[in-house]
Amino acid sequence: MDVFEAIATRRSVRHFDPEHRMTDAEVRELMEHVLLSPTAFNIQNWRFVAVEDDALRDEIRKAAWDQAQITESSLLLVLCMDLKSWAKSPERYWRNAPAQVADNMVREIKHFYRDDEALQRDEGMRSCGMAAQTAMLVARAMGYDSCPMDGFDFKRVGHLIDLPPDHRICMMICIGKTLKGAHPRSGQLALDDVFMRDRFPEGEYETE
């Protein structure tokens, strides 16, 4: 499946075959591609928790208003962000670069993120968002479907997975074999409604 087909056929599926589980090799293949997703300054501030324990999945399902895909999908992936990854030995992100480049980048990383908690969180959301899209497209290319989720109690799920204090959850993704496909697309906006050249048209986006 090429990337165009994967994008066009990716849908949010909520009914998975509960008997199917991805192999360890498949999960590794998926995640190795996810790790190729971009991050600013290469800080790789995403963290991924694959929830495999059935009892833990049951508890997370309770924290997600009993949504069945939590327990029925082959893979439940919690996408988290390390808010302080920029400060945790940042030289490792540039260890293969020339020494001068590495020194400059480490200095820029510390200057950019220090004392700006909002930026640290925003950066984590951006990184996890790009990683999530990569995961869903790779899953589609592997013959699986997926469901991105934010409909759950973030605090409760964080407690269940022992989320470190300097981390936050961005979202979850369920991946598996489809039992029932998604409904037809409910209302895609036209390209001209959302795509502009150079700047927003004056007056067209003002609220009443």
C-alpha positions in Angstrom: 0.0 0.0 0.0 1.5 3.4 -1.0 1.3 6.5 1.2 -1.6 8.0 -0.8 -3.8 5.0 -0.4 -2.9 4.7 3.3 -4.0 8.4 3.8 -7.2 8.0 1.8 -8.3 4.8 3.5 -7.3 5.6 7.1 -10.5 5.8 9.2 -11.3 5.8 12.9 -12.5 2.3 13.5 -14.1 1.4 16.8 -15.0 -2.3 16.3 -12.0 -4.7 16.4 -11.6 -8.4 16.4 -11.0 -9.1 20.1 -9.3 -12.5 19.3 -6.5 -11.0 17.2 -3.2 -9.8 18.7 -0.3 -8.3 16.8 2.9 -10.2 17.0 5.9 -8.8 18.8 7.6 -8.4 15.5 4.7 -6.4 14.1 4.7 -4.1 17.1 8.4 -3.6 16.7 8.1 -2.9 13.0 5.3 -0.3 13.7 7.3 1.4 16.5 10.6 1.5 14.6 8.8 3.5 11.9 7.0 5.7 14.5 10.4 6.6 15.9 11.3 8.2 12.5 8.7 10.9 13.1 10.2 14.4 13.4 10.7 16.4 16.7 12.0 19.9 17.1 15.8 19.9 17.8 15.6 16.1 17.6 14.7 16.0 21.3 12.5 12.9 20.7 10.2 13.9 23.6 7.5 11.3 23.0 7.1 8.2 25.1 4.9 5.2 24.2 3.2 2.8 26.6 1.8 -0.4 25.0 -0.8 -1.7 27.4 -0.7 -5.5 27.2 -2.0 -6.6 30.6 -5.7 -7.5 30.4 -6.6 -6.3 33.9 -5.0 -3.0 33.2 -6.9 -2.6 30.0 -10.1 -3.3 31.8 -9.3 -0.5 34.2 -8.4 1.9 31.4 -11.7 1.0 29.7 -13.5 2.0 32.8 -11.7 5.3 32.7 -12.8 5.7 29.0 -16.5 5.5 29.6 -16.5 1.8 28.7 -15.5 2.2 25.1 -15.0 -1.3 23.7 -12.0 -0.6 21.5 -9.9 -0.3 24.6 -10.0 -4.0 25.3 -10.9 -5.4 21.9 -8.1 -3.8 19.8 -4.9 -5.7 19.2 -2.7 -2.9 20.5 -3.5 -0.1 22.9 -0.9 2.6 22.7 -0.7 5.5 25.2 1.2 8.4 23.7 2.9 10.5 26.4 5.3 13.5 26.4 8.4 14.0 28.5 8.2 17.7 29.3 11.8 17.8 30.4 13.4 15.7 27.7 15.2 18.9 26.5 17.1 19.0 29.8 17.9 15.3 30.1 21.4 14.8 28.6 20.5 16.7 25.4 23.9 15.9 23.9 22.7 12.4 23.2 20.3 13.7 20.5 23.3 15.0 18.5 25.9 12.4 19.3 26.5 11.6 15.7 26.9 15.2 14.5 30.2 17.1 14.3 31.3 18.4 17.7 30.7 22.0 16.9 27.2 21.4 15.5 26.4 19.2 18.6 27.6 21.9 21.0 25.6 24.6 19.2 22.4 22.6 19.2 22.7 21.6 22.8 23.1 25.2 23.7 20.2 26.3 21.6 18.0 23.5 23.1 18.6 24.7 26.6 18.1 28.4 25.7 14.9 27.7 23.8 13.0 25.6 26.4 14.3 26.8 29.7 11.7 28.6 31.9 8.9 28.2 29.3 6.6 25.4 30.5 3.9 26.3 28.0 6.4 25.8 25.1 7.6 22.5 26.6 4.0 21.2 26.7 3.2 22.6 23.2 6.3 20.9 21.8 5.2 17.6 23.3 1.8 17.9 21.8 3.3 18.6 18.4 5.7 15.7 18.6 3.0 13.2 19.8 0.6 14.4 17.1 3.1 13.7 14.3 4.0 10.4 15.9 0.3 9.5 16.1 -0.2 10.1 12.4 2.8 8.1 11.5 1.5 5.2 13.7 -1.9 5.2 12.1 -0.5 5.4 8.5 2.0 2.6 9.2 -0.7 0.5 10.8 -2.9 1.0 7.7 0.0 0.0 5.4 0.4 -3.2 7.6 -3.2 -4.1 7.0 -4.5 -2.8 10.3 -7.0 0.0 11.3 -6.8 2.4 14.1 -8.7 4.7 16.4 -7.2 7.9 17.9 -8.7 8.7 21.3 -8.9 11.6 23.7 -12.2 10.4 25.3 -10.9 9.2 28.6 -10.0 10.4 32.1 -6.4 11.6 31.5 -5.6 11.8 35.2 -6.9 8.3 36.0 -5.1 6.7 33.0 -1.9 8.5 34.1 -2.2 7.0 37.5 -2.9 3.5 36.1 0.3 3.6 33.9 2.5 5.2 36.6 3.0 8.3 34.6 6.1 10.2 35.9 5.4 13.7 37.3 7.2 15.5 34.5 5.2 13.7 31.8 1.8 14.2 30.3 -0.5 12.1 28.2 -1.3 13.4 24.8 -3.7 10.7 23.5 -4.3 7.0 23.0 -4.4 4.9 19.8 -6.2 1.6 19.4 -4.9 -0.6 16.5 -6.3 -3.9 15.3 -8.2 -6.0 12.8 -11.5 -4.4 11.8 -14.8 -6.2 12.5 -16.9 -3.3 11.4 -15.7 -0.4 9.3 -16.2 3.3 10.0 -19.3 5.2 8.8 -19.0 7.2 5.6 -17.2 10.5 6.1 -19.7 12.8 7.8 -18.8 16.2 6.2 -15.4 17.0 4.8 -14.9 20.8 4.4 -13.9 21.9 0.9 -10.3 22.7 0.3 -11.1 26.4 -0.4 -12.7 26.7 3.1 -9.4 25.9 4.8 -6.6 26.6 2.4 -5.3 30.1 1.8 -2.4 31.7 0.1 -0.2 34.2 1.9 -2.7 35.4 4.5 -6.3 35.1 5.7 -8.9 37.0 3.6 -9.8 40.3 5.4 -13.1 40.1 7.3 -14.0 36.6 6.3 -12.9 35.0 9.6 -14.3 37.6 12.0 -16.7 36.4 14.7 -20.1 38.1 15.1 
